[in-house]
Amino acid sequence: MNNPEIKKFIRENSYLLWWIKEESKENISMNVLVETILNFGNEKSVKKLFDLLGIKKVTEIFYKDTNRNRVNYHPRTVNFFNLYFKKNA
């Protein structure tokens, strides 16, 4: 992730990534970023994520990650974004 805007976004939301060492946060995968923001972020951070990555890319990552045997998304988050993406993506 070499995009400076994404790195800035990660720094702004670093408190959501509390389990990752500070020096490693800017090197997280897109999957971890999307999962963290959709699970724990607020309305503003979700909108910013959509603006930075595009709703199509976020949708693609979300569906790929939620169609595995082990899912780290909260059930309410999966339900909400399944409905949201069906209507808006």
PDB file with one MODEL, atoms N, CA, C and O in Angstrom:
MODEL        1
ATOM      1  N   MET A   1       0.843  -1.184   0.000  1.00  0.00           N
ATOM      2  CA  MET A   1       0.000   0.000   0.000  1.00  0.00           C
ATOM      3  C   MET A   1       0.884   1.241   0.000  1.00  0.00           C
ATOM      4  O   MET A   1       1.293   1.721   1.057  1.00  0.00           O
ATOM      5  N   ASN A   2       1.165   1.739  -1.152  1.00  0.00           N
ATOM      6  CA  ASN A   2       2.042   2.897  -1.267  1.00  0.00           C
ATOM      7  C   ASN A   2       1.282   4.207  -1.402  1.00  0.00           C
ATOM      8  O   ASN A   2       1.894   5.273  -1.478  1.00  0.00           O
ATOM      9  N   ASN A   3      -0.023   4.141  -1.431  1.00  0.00           N
ATOM     10  CA  ASN A   3      -0.833   5.334  -1.597  1.00  0.00           C
ATOM     11  C   ASN A   3      -0.758   6.195  -0.327  1.00  0.00           C
ATOM     12  O   ASN A   3      -1.126   5.723   0.748  1.00  0.00           O
ATOM     13  N   PRO A   4      -0.292   7.435  -0.428  1.00  0.00           N
ATOM     14  CA  PRO A   4      -0.174   8.291   0.757  1.00  0.00           C
ATOM     15  C   PRO A   4      -1.525   8.594   1.415  1.00  0.00           C
ATOM     16  O   PRO A   4      -1.597   8.764   2.632  1.00  0.00           O
ATOM     17  N   GLU A   5      -2.587   8.660   0.618  1.00  0.00           N
ATOM     18  CA  GLU A   5      -3.909   8.921   1.198  1.00  0.00           C
ATOM     19  C   GLU A   5      -4.370   7.752   2.062  1.00  0.00           C
ATOM     20  O   GLU A   5      -4.967   7.949   3.120  1.00  0.00           O
ATOM     21  N   ILE A   6      -4.090   6.538   1.602  1.00  0.00           N
ATOM     22  CA  ILE A   6      -4.466   5.362   2.387  1.00  0.00           C
ATOM     23  C   ILE A   6      -3.640   5.292   3.665  1.00  0.00           C
ATOM     24  O   ILE A   6      -4.161   4.951   4.726  1.00  0.00           O
ATOM     25  N   LYS A   7      -2.354   5.615   3.566  1.00  0.00           N
ATOM     26  CA  LYS A   7      -1.502   5.628   4.765  1.00  0.00           C
ATOM     27  C   LYS A   7      -2.008   6.668   5.772  1.00  0.00           C
ATOM     28  O   LYS A   7      -2.027   6.415   6.976  1.00  0.00           O
ATOM     29  N   LYS A   8      -2.408   7.818   5.277  1.00  0.00           N
ATOM     30  CA  LYS A   8      -2.959   8.855   6.152  1.00  0.00           C
ATOM     31  C   LYS A   8      -4.253   8.360   6.808  1.00  0.00           C
ATOM     32  O   LYS A   8      -4.474   8.574   8.000  1.00  0.00           O
ATOM     33  N   PHE A   9      -5.099   7.701   6.024  1.00  0.00           N
ATOM     34  CA  PHE A   9      -6.356   7.135   6.537  1.00  0.00           C
ATOM     35  C   PHE A   9      -6.083   6.100   7.627  1.00  0.00           C
ATOM     36  O   PHE A   9      -6.782   6.063   8.640  1.00  0.00           O
ATOM     37  N   ILE A  10      -5.071   5.264   7.423  1.00  0.00           N
ATOM     38  CA  ILE A  10      -4.700   4.271   8.439  1.00  0.00           C
ATOM     39  C   ILE A  10      -4.231   4.970   9.708  1.00  0.00           C
ATOM     40  O   ILE A  10      -4.611   4.572  10.809  1.00  0.00           O
ATOM     41  N   ARG A  11      -3.413   6.003   9.567  1.00  0.00           N
ATOM     42  CA  ARG A  11      -2.949   6.752  10.751  1.00  0.00           C
ATOM     43  C   ARG A  11      -4.122   7.385  11.497  1.00  0.00           C
ATOM     44  O   ARG A  11      -4.153   7.373  12.728  1.00  0.00           O
ATOM     45  N   GLU A  12      -5.084   7.936  10.762  1.00  0.00           N
ATOM     46  CA  GLU A  12      -6.254   8.563  11.387  1.00  0.00           C
ATOM     47  C   GLU A  12      -7.103   7.543  12.148  1.00  0.00           C
ATOM     48  O   GLU A  12      -7.763   7.895  13.125  1.00  0.00           O
ATOM     49  N   ASN A  13      -7.090   6.300  11.711  1.00  0.00           N
ATOM     50  CA  ASN A  13      -7.900   5.248  12.331  1.00  0.00           C
ATOM     51  C   ASN A  13      -7.044   4.199  13.030  1.00  0.00           C
ATOM     52  O   ASN A  13      -7.484   3.066  13.224  1.00  0.00           O
ATOM     53  N   SER A  14      -5.835   4.570  13.405  1.00  0.00           N
ATOM     54  CA  SER A  14      -4.911   3.596  13.992  1.00  0.00           C
ATOM     55  C   SER A  14      -5.415   3.027  15.313  1.00  0.00           C
ATOM     56  O   SER A  14      -5.030   1.921  15.694  1.00  0.00           O
ATOM     57  N   TYR A  15      -6.263   3.761  16.011  1.00  0.00           N
ATOM     58  CA  TYR A  15      -6.810   3.252  17.273  1.00  0.00           C
ATOM     59  C   TYR A  15      -7.674   2.003  17.047  1.00  0.00           C
ATOM     60  O   TYR A  15      -7.854   1.209  17.970  1.00  0.00           O
ATOM     61  N   LEU A  16      -8.205   1.821  15.843  1.00  0.00           N
ATOM     62  CA  LEU A  16      -8.983   0.624  15.530  1.00  0.00           C
ATOM     63  C   LEU A  16      -8.086  -0.589  15.299  1.00  0.00           C
ATOM     64  O   LEU A  16      -8.547  -1.729  15.344  1.00  0.00           O
ATOM     65  N   LEU A  17      -6.824  -0.338  15.055  1.00  0.00           N
ATOM     66  CA  LEU A  17      -5.843  -1.399  14.809  1.00  0.00           C
ATOM     67  C   LEU A  17      -4.946  -1.570  16.027  1.00  0.00           C
ATOM     68  O   LEU A  17      -3.729  -1.692  15.885  1.00  0.00           O
ATOM     69  N   TRP A  18      -5.516  -1.581  17.192  1.00  0.00           N
ATOM     70  CA  TRP A  18      -4.775  -1.572  18.446  1.00  0.00           C
ATOM     71  C   TRP A  18      -3.852  -2.775  18.615  1.00  0.00           C
ATOM     72  O   TRP A  18      -2.858  -2.671  19.334  1.00  0.00           O
ATOM     73  N   TRP A  19      -4.135  -3.904  17.987  1.00  0.00           N
ATOM     74  CA  TRP A  19      -3.352  -5.123  18.174  1.00  0.00           C
ATOM     75  C   TRP A  19      -2.123  -5.185  17.272  1.00  0.00           C
ATOM     76  O   TRP A  19      -1.307  -6.097  17.395  1.00  0.00           O
ATOM     77  N   ILE A  20      -1.991  -4.221  16.370  1.00  0.00           N
ATOM     78  CA  ILE A  20      -0.858  -4.195  15.440  1.00  0.00           C
ATOM     79  C   ILE A  20       0.159  -3.172  15.928  1.00  0.00           C
ATOM     80  O   ILE A  20      -0.207  -2.071  16.339  1.00  0.00           O
ATOM     81  N   LYS A  21       1.440  -3.539  15.881  1.00  0.00           N
ATOM     82  CA  LYS A  21       2.498  -2.612  16.291  1.00  0.00           C
ATOM     83  C   LYS A  21       2.418  -1.347  15.451  1.00  0.00           C
ATOM     84  O   LYS A  21       2.103  -1.397  14.262  1.00  0.00           O
ATOM     85  N   GLU A  22       2.702  -0.227  16.072  1.00  0.00           N
ATOM     86  CA  GLU A  22       2.572   1.082  15.425  1.00  0.00           C
ATOM     87  C   GLU A  22       3.362   1.159  14.117  1.00  0.00           C
ATOM     88  O   GLU A  22       2.868   1.692  13.123  1.00  0.00           O
ATOM     89  N   GLU A  23       4.577   0.630  14.116  1.00  0.00           N
ATOM     90  CA  GLU A  23       5.417   0.718  12.925  1.00  0.00           C
ATOM     91  C   GLU A  23       4.950  -0.207  11.791  1.00  0.00           C
ATOM     92  O   GLU A  23       5.409  -0.076  10.657  1.00  0.00           O
ATOM     93  N   SER A  24       4.043  -1.137  12.095  1.00  0.00           N
ATOM     94  CA  SER A  24       3.552  -2.084  11.083  1.00  0.00           C
ATOM     95  C   SER A  24       2.182  -1.718  10.526  1.00  0.00           C
ATOM     96  O   SER A  24       1.726  -2.336   9.564  1.00  0.00           O
ATOM     97  N   LYS A  25       1.536  -0.750  11.100  1.00  0.00           N
ATOM     98  CA  LYS A  25       0.157  -0.436  10.713  1.00  0.00           C
ATOM     99  C   LYS A  25       0.011  -0.016   9.263  1.00  0.00           C
ATOM    100  O   LYS A  25      -0.966  -0.390   8.615  1.00  0.00           O
ATOM    101  N   GLU A  26       0.951   0.747   8.738  1.00  0.00           N
ATOM    102  CA  GLU A  26       0.833   1.214   7.363  1.00  0.00           C
ATOM    103  C   GLU A  26       1.096   0.106   6.347  1.00  0.00           C
ATOM    104  O   GLU A  26       0.928   0.319   5.146  1.00  0.00           O
ATOM    105  N   ASN A  27       1.506  -1.072   6.812  1.00  0.00           N
ATOM    106  CA  ASN A  27       1.799  -2.190   5.914  1.00  0.00           C
ATOM    107  C   ASN A  27       0.723  -3.266   5.938  1.00  0.00           C
ATOM    108  O   ASN A  27       0.937  -4.359   5.413  1.00  0.00           O
ATOM    109  N   ILE A  28      -0.419  -2.983   6.533  1.00  0.00           N
ATOM    110  CA  ILE A  28      -1.481  -3.986   6.588  1.00  0.00           C
ATOM    111  C   ILE A  28      -2.060  -4.222   5.192  1.00  0.00           C
ATOM    112  O   ILE A  28      -1.926  -3.386   4.299  1.00  0.00           O
ATOM    113  N   SER A  29      -2.699  -5.364   5.027  1.00  0.00           N
ATOM    114  CA  SER A  29      -3.311  -5.676   3.727  1.00  0.00           C
ATOM    115  C   SER A  29      -4.627  -4.918   3.580  1.00  0.00           C
ATOM    116  O   SER A  29      -5.195  -4.431   4.557  1.00  0.00           O
ATOM    117  N   MET A  30      -5.089  -4.832   2.363  1.00  0.00           N
ATOM    118  CA  MET A  30      -6.393  -4.203   2.100  1.00  0.00           C
ATOM    119  C   MET A  30      -7.497  -4.973   2.816  1.00  0.00           C
ATOM    120  O   MET A  30      -8.458  -4.378   3.304  1.00  0.00           O
ATOM    121  N   ASN A  31      -7.358  -6.293   2.876  1.00  0.00           N
ATOM    122  CA  ASN A  31      -8.369  -7.123   3.539  1.00  0.00           C
ATOM    123  C   ASN A  31      -8.497  -6.745   5.007  1.00  0.00           C
ATOM    124  O   ASN A  31      -9.608  -6.620   5.522  1.00  0.00           O
ATOM    125  N   VAL A  32      -7.372  -6.564   5.679  1.00  0.00           N
ATOM    126  CA  VAL A  32      -7.395  -6.189   7.094  1.00  0.00           C
ATOM    127  C   VAL A  32      -7.989  -4.795   7.259  1.00  0.00           C
ATOM    128  O   VAL A  32      -8.774  -4.556   8.177  1.00  0.00           O
ATOM    129  N   LEU A  33      -7.621  -3.887   6.385  1.00  0.00           N
ATOM    130  CA  LEU A  33      -8.151  -2.522   6.459  1.00  0.00           C
ATOM    131  C   LEU A  33      -9.665  -2.518   6.278  1.00  0.00           C
ATOM    132  O   LEU A  33     -10.382  -1.907   7.070  1.00  0.00           O
ATOM    133  N   VAL A  34     -10.154  -3.193   5.244  1.00  0.00           N
ATOM    134  CA  VAL A  34     -11.596  -3.231   4.988  1.00  0.00           C
ATOM    135  C   VAL A  34     -12.330  -3.896   6.142  1.00  0.00           C
ATOM    136  O   VAL A  34     -13.341  -3.379   6.617  1.00  0.00           O
ATOM    137  N   GLU A  35     -11.829  -5.032   6.591  1.00  0.00           N
ATOM    138  CA  GLU A  35     -12.472  -5.747   7.697  1.00  0.00           C
ATOM    139  C   GLU A  35     -12.542  -4.883   8.952  1.00  0.00           C
ATOM    140  O   GLU A  35     -13.583  -4.821   9.607  1.00  0.00           O
ATOM    141  N   THR A  36     -11.455  -4.226   9.284  1.00  0.00           N
ATOM    142  CA  THR A  36     -11.409  -3.397  10.495  1.00  0.00           C
ATOM    143  C   THR A  36     -12.371  -2.222  10.405  1.00  0.00           C
ATOM    144  O   THR A  36     -13.113  -1.953  11.349  1.00  0.00           O
ATOM    145  N   ILE A  37     -12.365  -1.526   9.288  1.00  0.00           N
ATOM    146  CA  ILE A  37     -13.229  -0.356   9.151  1.00  0.00           C
ATOM    147  C   ILE A  37     -14.695  -0.762   9.125  1.00  0.00           C
ATOM    148  O   ILE A  37     -15.519  -0.120   9.777  1.00  0.00           O
ATOM    149  N   LEU A  38     -15.041  -1.815   8.385  1.00  0.00           N
ATOM    150  CA  LEU A  38     -16.444  -2.224   8.335  1.00  0.00           C
ATOM    151  C   LEU A  38     -16.921  -2.771   9.681  1.00  0.00           C
ATOM    152  O   LEU A  38     -18.075  -2.558  10.054  1.00  0.00           O
ATOM    153  N   ASN A  39     -16.061  -3.468  10.412  1.00  0.00           N
ATOM    154  CA  ASN A  39     -16.442  -4.022  11.709  1.00  0.00           C
ATOM    155  C   ASN A  39     -16.511  -2.963  12.813  1.00  0.00           C
ATOM    156  O   ASN A  39     -17.439  -2.964  13.621  1.00  0.00           O
ATOM    157  N   PHE A  40     -15.531  -2.064  12.843  1.00  0.00           N
ATOM    158  CA  PHE A  40     -15.379  -1.179  14.003  1.00  0.00           C
ATOM    159  C   PHE A  40     -15.440   0.309  13.689  1.00  0.00           C
ATOM    160  O   PHE A  40     -15.539   1.128  14.603  1.00  0.00           O
ATOM    161  N   GLY A  41     -15.384   0.667  12.421  1.00  0.00           N
ATOM    162  CA  GLY A  41     -15.364   2.079  12.062  1.00  0.00           C
ATOM    163  C   GLY A  41     -16.729   2.732  12.199  1.00  0.00           C
ATOM    164  O   GLY A  41     -17.750   2.066  12.369  1.00  0.00           O
ATOM    165  N   ASN A  42     -16.713   4.046  12.120  1.00  0.00           N
ATOM    166  CA  ASN A  42     -17.974   4.786  12.168  1.00  0.00           C
ATOM    167  C   ASN A  42     -18.406   5.152  10.745  1.00  0.00           C
ATOM    168  O   ASN A  42     -17.736   4.806   9.772  1.00  0.00           O
ATOM    169  N   GLU A  43     -19.501   5.835  10.646  1.00  0.00           N
ATOM    170  CA  GLU A  43     -20.065   6.214   9.347  1.00  0.00           C
ATOM    171  C   GLU A  43     -19.064   7.014   8.507  1.00  0.00           C
ATOM    172  O   GLU A  43     -18.940   6.799   7.301  1.00  0.00           O
ATOM    173  N   LYS A  44     -18.361   7.931   9.154  1.00  0.00           N
ATOM    174  CA  LYS A  44     -17.393   8.778   8.458  1.00  0.00           C
ATOM    175  C   LYS A  44     -16.224   7.954   7.905  1.00  0.00           C
ATOM    176  O   LYS A  44     -15.795   8.171   6.771  1.00  0.00           O
ATOM    177  N   SER A  45     -15.713   7.018   8.698  1.00  0.00           N
ATOM    178  CA  SER A  45     -14.577   6.218   8.244  1.00  0.00           C
ATOM    179  C   SER A  45     -14.982   5.235   7.144  1.00  0.00           C
ATOM    180  O   SER A  45     -14.185   4.955   6.249  1.00  0.00           O
ATOM    181  N   VAL A  46     -16.202   4.712   7.197  1.00  0.00           N
ATOM    182  CA  VAL A  46     -16.687   3.820   6.135  1.00  0.00           C
ATOM    183  C   VAL A  46     -16.822   4.604   4.830  1.00  0.00           C
ATOM    184  O   VAL A  46     -16.433   4.115   3.770  1.00  0.00           O
ATOM    185  N   LYS A  47     -17.365   5.803   4.903  1.00  0.00           N
ATOM    186  CA  LYS A  47     -17.499   6.629   3.695  1.00  0.00           C
ATOM    187  C   LYS A  47     -16.129   6.949   3.103  1.00  0.00           C
ATOM    188  O   LYS A  47     -15.941   6.888   1.888  1.00  0.00           O
ATOM    189  N   LYS A  48     -15.177   7.289   3.967  1.00  0.00           N
ATOM    190  CA  LYS A  48     -13.819   7.595   3.505  1.00  0.00           C
ATOM    191  C   LYS A  48     -13.177   6.365   2.856  1.00  0.00           C
ATOM    192  O   LYS A  48     -12.470   6.485   1.855  1.00  0.00           O
ATOM    193  N   LEU A  49     -13.426   5.188   3.428  1.00  0.00           N
ATOM    194  CA  LEU A  49     -12.918   3.949   2.841  1.00  0.00           C
ATOM    195  C   LEU A  49     -13.481   3.758   1.435  1.00  0.00           C
ATOM    196  O   LEU A  49     -12.743   3.417   0.511  1.00  0.00           O
ATOM    197  N   PHE A  50     -14.791   3.978   1.271  1.00  0.00           N
ATOM    198  CA  PHE A  50     -15.420   3.875  -0.041  1.00  0.00           C
ATOM    199  C   PHE A  50     -14.826   4.895  -1.013  1.00  0.00           C
ATOM    200  O   PHE A  50     -14.617   4.582  -2.186  1.00  0.00           O
ATOM    201  N   ASP A  51     -14.555   6.103  -0.539  1.00  0.00           N
ATOM    202  CA  ASP A  51     -13.971   7.141  -1.388  1.00  0.00           C
ATOM    203  C   ASP A  51     -12.551   6.770  -1.837  1.00  0.00           C
ATOM    204  O   ASP A  51     -12.171   7.011  -2.983  1.00  0.00           O
ATOM    205  N   LEU A  52     -11.780   6.183  -0.924  1.00  0.00           N
ATOM    206  CA  LEU A  52     -10.390   5.859  -1.233  1.00  0.00           C
ATOM    207  C   LEU A  52     -10.254   4.631  -2.134  1.00  0.00           C
ATOM    208  O   LEU A  52      -9.501   4.649  -3.108  1.00  0.00           O
ATOM    209  N   LEU A  53     -10.979   3.576  -1.807  1.00  0.00           N
ATOM    210  CA  LEU A  53     -10.824   2.317  -2.534  1.00  0.00           C
ATOM    211  C   LEU A  53     -11.864   2.120  -3.617  1.00  0.00           C
ATOM    212  O   LEU A  53     -11.640   1.376  -4.572  1.00  0.00           O
ATOM    213  N   GLY A  54     -12.991   2.779  -3.476  1.00  0.00           N
ATOM    214  CA  GLY A  54     -14.112   2.560  -4.380  1.00  0.00           C
ATOM    215  C   GLY A  54     -15.028   1.488  -3.811  1.00  0.00           C
ATOM    216  O   GLY A  54     -14.564   0.493  -3.254  1.00  0.00           O
ATOM    217  N   ILE A  55     -16.308   1.693  -3.954  1.00  0.00           N
ATOM    218  CA  ILE A  55     -17.271   0.761  -3.365  1.00  0.00           C
ATOM    219  C   ILE A  55     -17.171  -0.621  -4.005  1.00  0.00           C
ATOM    220  O   ILE A  55     -17.403  -1.630  -3.339  1.00  0.00           O
ATOM    221  N   LYS A  56     -16.829  -0.675  -5.289  1.00  0.00           N
ATOM    222  CA  LYS A  56     -16.698  -1.974  -5.976  1.00  0.00           C
ATOM    223  C   LYS A  56     -15.564  -2.801  -5.371  1.00  0.00           C
ATOM    224  O   LYS A  56     -15.721  -4.002  -5.151  1.00  0.00           O
ATOM    225  N   LYS A  57     -14.427  -2.167  -5.103  1.00  0.00           N
ATOM    226  CA  LYS A  57     -13.272  -2.876  -4.520  1.00  0.00           C
ATOM    227  C   LYS A  57     -13.589  -3.327  -3.101  1.00  0.00           C
ATOM    228  O   LYS A  57     -13.264  -4.454  -2.726  1.00  0.00           O
ATOM    229  N   VAL A  58     -14.214  -2.472  -2.312  1.00  0.00           N
ATOM    230  CA  VAL A  58     -14.583  -2.833  -0.939  1.00  0.00           C
ATOM    231  C   VAL A  58     -15.570  -3.997  -0.965  1.00  0.00           C
ATOM    232  O   VAL A  58     -15.453  -4.928  -0.168  1.00  0.00           O
ATOM    233  N   THR A  59     -16.531  -3.950  -1.869  1.00  0.00           N
ATOM    234  CA  THR A  59     -17.517  -5.023  -2.002  1.00  0.00           C
ATOM    235  C   THR A  59     -16.829  -6.333  -2.361  1.00  0.00           C
ATOM    236  O   THR A  59     -17.130  -7.378  -1.784  1.00  0.00           O
ATOM    237  N   GLU A  60     -15.915  -6.275  -3.304  1.00  0.00           N
ATOM    238  CA  GLU A  60     -15.181  -7.464  -3.737  1.00  0.00           C
ATOM    239  C   GLU A  60     -14.412  -8.091  -2.568  1.00  0.00           C
ATOM    240  O   GLU A  60     -14.466  -9.304  -2.364  1.00  0.00           O
ATOM    241  N   ILE A  61     -13.704  -7.268  -1.812  1.00  0.00           N
ATOM    242  CA  ILE A  61     -12.937  -7.758  -0.660  1.00  0.00           C
ATOM    243  C   ILE A  61     -13.882  -8.339   0.388  1.00  0.00           C
ATOM    244  O   ILE A  61     -13.623  -9.413   0.932  1.00  0.00           O
ATOM    245  N   PHE A  62     -14.969  -7.638   0.670  1.00  0.00           N
ATOM    246  CA  PHE A  62     -15.942  -8.079   1.665  1.00  0.00           C
ATOM    247  C   PHE A  62     -16.515  -9.454   1.310  1.00  0.00           C
ATOM    248  O   PHE A  62     -16.532 -10.355   2.149  1.00  0.00           O
ATOM    249  N   TYR A  63     -16.982  -9.616   0.072  1.00  0.00           N
ATOM    250  CA  TYR A  63     -17.584 -10.892  -0.333  1.00  0.00           C
ATOM    251  C   TYR A  63     -16.557 -12.019  -0.347  1.00  0.00           C
ATOM    252  O   TYR A  63     -16.868 -13.152   0.022  1.00  0.00           O
ATOM    253  N   LYS A  64     -15.345 -11.712  -0.770  1.00  0.00           N
ATOM    254  CA  LYS A  64     -14.290 -12.737  -0.769  1.00  0.00           C
ATOM    255  C   LYS A  64     -14.007 -13.207   0.659  1.00  0.00           C
ATOM    256  O   LYS A  64     -13.867 -14.405   0.909  1.00  0.00           O
ATOM    257  N   ASP A  65     -13.926 -12.270   1.577  1.00  0.00           N
ATOM    258  CA  ASP A  65     -13.616 -12.610   2.972  1.00  0.00           C
ATOM    259  C   ASP A  65     -14.784 -13.254   3.707  1.00  0.00           C
ATOM    260  O   ASP A  65     -14.565 -14.043   4.626  1.00  0.00           O
ATOM    261  N   THR A  66     -16.004 -12.943   3.332  1.00  0.00           N
ATOM    262  CA  THR A  66     -17.155 -13.516   4.045  1.00  0.00           C
ATOM    263  C   THR A  66     -17.615 -14.838   3.447  1.00  0.00           C
ATOM    264  O   THR A  66     -18.521 -15.473   3.986  1.00  0.00           O
ATOM    265  N   ASN A  67     -17.015 -15.262   2.355  1.00  0.00           N
ATOM    266  CA  ASN A  67     -17.366 -16.547   1.749  1.00  0.00           C
ATOM    267  C   ASN A  67     -16.339 -17.630   2.073  1.00  0.00           C
ATOM    268  O   ASN A  67     -16.195 -18.604   1.335  1.00  0.00           O
ATOM    269  N   ARG A  68     -15.636 -17.449   3.172  1.00  0.00           N
ATOM    270  CA  ARG A  68     -14.683 -18.457   3.648  1.00  0.00           C
ATOM    271  C   ARG A  68     -15.319 -19.219   4.805  1.00  0.00           C
ATOM    272  O   ARG A  68     -16.363 -18.825   5.325  1.00  0.00           O
ATOM    273  N   ASN A  69     -14.680 -20.308   5.195  1.00  0.00           N
ATOM    274  CA  ASN A  69     -15.182 -21.079   6.342  1.00  0.00           C
ATOM    275  C   ASN A  69     -15.094 -20.284   7.635  1.00  0.00           C
ATOM    276  O   ASN A  69     -16.025 -20.297   8.440  1.00  0.00           O
ATOM    277  N   ARG A  70     -13.981 -19.595   7.837  1.00  0.00           N
ATOM    278  CA  ARG A  70     -13.783 -18.804   9.052  1.00  0.00           C
ATOM    279  C   ARG A  70     -13.910 -17.330   8.681  1.00  0.00           C
ATOM    280  O   ARG A  70     -13.181 -16.821   7.830  1.00  0.00           O
ATOM    281  N   VAL A  71     -14.838 -16.670   9.329  1.00  0.00           N
ATOM    282  CA  VAL A  71     -15.118 -15.267   9.021  1.00  0.00           C
ATOM    283  C   VAL A  71     -14.872 -14.432  10.269  1.00  0.00           C
ATOM    284  O   VAL A  71     -15.337 -14.776  11.355  1.00  0.00           O
ATOM    285  N   ASN A  72     -14.136 -13.330  10.111  1.00  0.00           N
ATOM    286  CA  ASN A  72     -13.832 -12.455  11.238  1.00  0.00           C
ATOM    287  C   ASN A  72     -14.789 -11.276  11.370  1.00  0.00           C
ATOM    288  O   ASN A  72     -14.663 -10.464  12.287  1.00  0.00           O
ATOM    289  N   TYR A  73     -15.742 -11.186  10.451  1.00  0.00           N
ATOM    290  CA  TYR A  73     -16.725 -10.107  10.535  1.00  0.00           C
ATOM    291  C   TYR A  73     -17.797 -10.484  11.552  1.00  0.00           C
ATOM    292  O   TYR A  73     -18.141 -11.656  11.702  1.00  0.00           O
ATOM    293  N   HIS A  74     -18.318  -9.483  12.243  1.00  0.00           N
ATOM    294  CA  HIS A  74     -19.438  -9.703  13.162  1.00  0.00           C
ATOM    295  C   HIS A  74     -20.680 -10.058  12.348  1.00  0.00           C
ATOM    296  O   HIS A  74     -20.867  -9.531  11.252  1.00  0.00           O
ATOM    297  N   PRO A  75     -21.532 -10.945  12.868  1.00  0.00           N
ATOM    298  CA  PRO A  75     -22.748 -11.317  12.123  1.00  0.00           C
ATOM    299  C   PRO A  75     -23.607 -10.114  11.723  1.00  0.00           C
ATOM    300  O   PRO A  75     -24.143 -10.083  10.615  1.00  0.00           O
ATOM    301  N   ARG A  76     -23.743  -9.133  12.603  1.00  0.00           N
ATOM    302  CA  ARG A  76     -24.529  -7.940  12.263  1.00  0.00           C
ATOM    303  C   ARG A  76     -23.884  -7.142  11.137  1.00  0.00           C
ATOM    304  O   ARG A  76     -24.574  -6.584  10.285  1.00  0.00           O
ATOM    305  N   THR A  77     -22.569  -7.093  11.141  1.00  0.00           N
ATOM    306  CA  THR A  77     -21.849  -6.391  10.085  1.00  0.00           C
ATOM    307  C   THR A  77     -22.057  -7.084   8.747  1.00  0.00           C
ATOM    308  O   THR A  77     -22.301  -6.429   7.733  1.00  0.00           O
ATOM    309  N   VAL A  78     -21.962  -8.413   8.746  1.00  0.00           N
ATOM    310  CA  VAL A  78     -22.181  -9.182   7.515  1.00  0.00           C
ATOM    311  C   VAL A  78     -23.588  -8.940   6.992  1.00  0.00           C
ATOM    312  O   VAL A  78     -23.774  -8.689   5.801  1.00  0.00           O
ATOM    313  N   ASN A  79     -24.567  -9.011   7.860  1.00  0.00           N
ATOM    314  CA  ASN A  79     -25.954  -8.803   7.451  1.00  0.00           C
ATOM    315  C   ASN A  79     -26.153  -7.399   6.887  1.00  0.00           C
ATOM    316  O   ASN A  79     -26.719  -7.236   5.806  1.00  0.00           O
ATOM    317  N   PHE A  80     -25.691  -6.392   7.614  1.00  0.00           N
ATOM    318  CA  PHE A  80     -25.870  -5.009   7.167  1.00  0.00           C
ATOM    319  C   PHE A  80     -25.226  -4.774   5.806  1.00  0.00           C
ATOM    320  O   PHE A  80     -25.871  -4.251   4.897  1.00  0.00           O
ATOM    321  N   PHE A  81     -23.947  -5.158   5.659  1.00  0.00           N
ATOM    322  CA  PHE A  81     -23.254  -4.856   4.408  1.00  0.00           C
ATOM    323  C   PHE A  81     -23.699  -5.759   3.264  1.00  0.00           C
ATOM    324  O   PHE A  81     -23.588  -5.359   2.104  1.00  0.00           O
ATOM    325  N   ASN A  82     -24.192  -6.948   3.543  1.00  0.00           N
ATOM    326  CA  ASN A  82     -24.810  -7.739   2.473  1.00  0.00           C
ATOM    327  C   ASN A  82     -25.998  -6.969   1.890  1.00  0.00           C
ATOM    328  O   ASN A  82     -26.136  -6.853   0.673  1.00  0.00           O
ATOM    329  N   LEU A  83     -26.838  -6.454   2.758  1.00  0.00           N
ATOM    330  CA  LEU A  83     -27.989  -5.673   2.303  1.00  0.00           C
ATOM    331  C   LEU A  83     -27.551  -4.379   1.616  1.00  0.00           C
ATOM    332  O   LEU A  83     -28.095  -4.008   0.576  1.00  0.00           O
ATOM    333  N   TYR A  84     -26.571  -3.697   2.197  1.00  0.00           N
ATOM    334  CA  TYR A  84     -26.089  -2.431   1.650  1.00  0.00           C
ATOM    335  C   TYR A  84     -25.476  -2.610   0.260  1.00  0.00           C
ATOM    336  O   TYR A  84     -25.784  -1.856  -0.664  1.00  0.00           O
ATOM    337  N   PHE A  85     -24.609  -3.611   0.121  1.00  0.00           N
ATOM    338  CA  PHE A  85     -23.932  -3.815  -1.154  1.00  0.00           C
ATOM    339  C   PHE A  85     -24.886  -4.320  -2.236  1.00  0.00           C
ATOM    340  O   PHE A  85     -24.711  -3.995  -3.411  1.00  0.00           O
ATOM    341  N   LYS A  86     -25.878  -5.101  -1.860  1.00  0.00           N
ATOM    342  CA  LYS A  86     -26.871  -5.553  -2.859  1.00  0.00           C
ATOM    343  C   LYS A  86     -27.611  -4.363  -3.459  1.00  0.00           C
ATOM    344  O   LYS A  86     -27.962  -4.367  -4.639  1.00  0.00           O
ATOM    345  N   LYS A  87     -27.841  -3.357  -2.642  1.00  0.00           N
ATOM    346  CA  LYS A  87     -28.584  -2.193  -3.106  1.00  0.00           C
ATOM    347  C   LYS A  87     -27.687  -1.144  -3.782  1.00  0.00           C
ATOM    348  O   LYS A  87     -28.109  -0.494  -4.739  1.00  0.00           O
ATOM    349  N   ASN A  88     -26.456  -0.980  -3.290  1.00  0.00           N
ATOM    350  CA  ASN A  88     -25.637   0.149  -3.709  1.00  0.00           C
ATOM    351  C   ASN A  88     -24.385  -0.174  -4.519  1.00  0.00           C
ATOM    352  O   ASN A  88     -23.730   0.740  -5.020  1.00  0.00           O
ATOM    353  N   ALA A  89     -24.044  -1.433  -4.657  1.00  0.00           N
ATOM    354  CA  ALA A  89     -22.778  -1.738  -5.364  1.00  0.00           C
ATOM    355  C   ALA A  89     -23.020  -2.433  -6.687  1.00  0.00           C
ATOM    356  O   ALA A  89     -22.069  -2.755  -7.399  1.00  0.00           O
TER     357      ALA A  89
ENDMDL
END
